[in-house]
């Protein structure tokens, strides 16, 4: 079979040998933290900063960034929380973003940075620095996420970093979490937009003293085909002087234009387009003979999936349920998680996956964004992410978010995307071309070589930006 990277640029050429191209190396990486509580990968790329028209104090020493958390003037309690997590110095995005976000008067921010670079900690530190802990039950900060799983995760990060802050109360505003009779009684609220709108309308969520609104996965949350209308409703219910912070790994041009209207006069921090691909992940593809063989190949990969933990992404809930049924019937231990499950069941399934009680999780795009499970060593795109009428276009952003579920915190990871016909091949080709990727081919015809190649990545101890397995058969 021809190598995909060559077929992208020369689709009519004769097949070439299976030599694997080197993994992309658009910038070096340095492991900042490898502690039990997780760490971040600090890339040497240049972070582009665009100050708002209102940012008239660009001559301030903090405008050029900081090299330590102490320089930010954070409270001792917050600094102690960072130290307990073994966060010793800011990542690149934190160096540039935090001084702009925590200073007064507050300014809006639009921040784009790849997975694993410390985005969550950046906005959590900003929120903790804004809250008056003498009012523990008065809502002062609201953080929105696209799913209950991500909202729960952000809630836990806030509690962990803020563990030494007296009177810190963080509530999750997700379906079924806040009884109708009580209402919101917390200084920090993390929720999904639909539930937050309902709580405010029912006067169970007092937003009169809200200081900051954070929207995570903002490209998805502001997409006017998705949750954009609900997010706008939330914003319009808040005080006009609320600081707005928008964070995401990706911002398509149309969403960025809307984001600039949503968070007017915002400072902007972003990466260049070519720097967005996730480092430390060996991105591979499996050229399946036809669609019917995808399942058989998936089962063959099962032994590799359980070296660490693995996520299998499929297009529909029905596909997730059917693959789970077939794999369990064939003696494999797997679980499935998607939007049809009730909230508490979803929480329990994700807890099982985080703890290692479940090692292989089949899911839809509900888990494509933001979820951090450090043990995930493999992501399989059983179905390539697509969008548009009739699924005519590849979904570049969702591909990036999906594969970002592995290779977390400076560890290595593998992503394997299944192709089986002309359409799936063309979709993956376009994604590879969009991000400038050289994908490593796996062969279903030489399983020993395929297994060796994947194991070589998974069993490596550290991520390297130039890492690529040896060519197949070597």
Helices and strands as residue ranges (DSSP letters): H 4-9, E 29-31, E 41-43, E 48-50, G 61-64, G 69-72, H 76-84, H 92-102, E 109-112, H 119-130, E 141-144, H 148-161, E 170-173, E 188-191, H 193-201, E 212-215, H 218-221, H 228-236, E 243-248, H 253-262, E 267-270, G 273-275, E 281-287, G 291-293, H 294-300, H 302-305, E 309-313, H 317-329, E 335-337, H 343-355, E 360-363, G 365-367, E 376-381, E 386-387, G 389-391, E 393-394, H 396-403, G 408-410, E 413-419, H 422-435, E 440-442, H 447-458
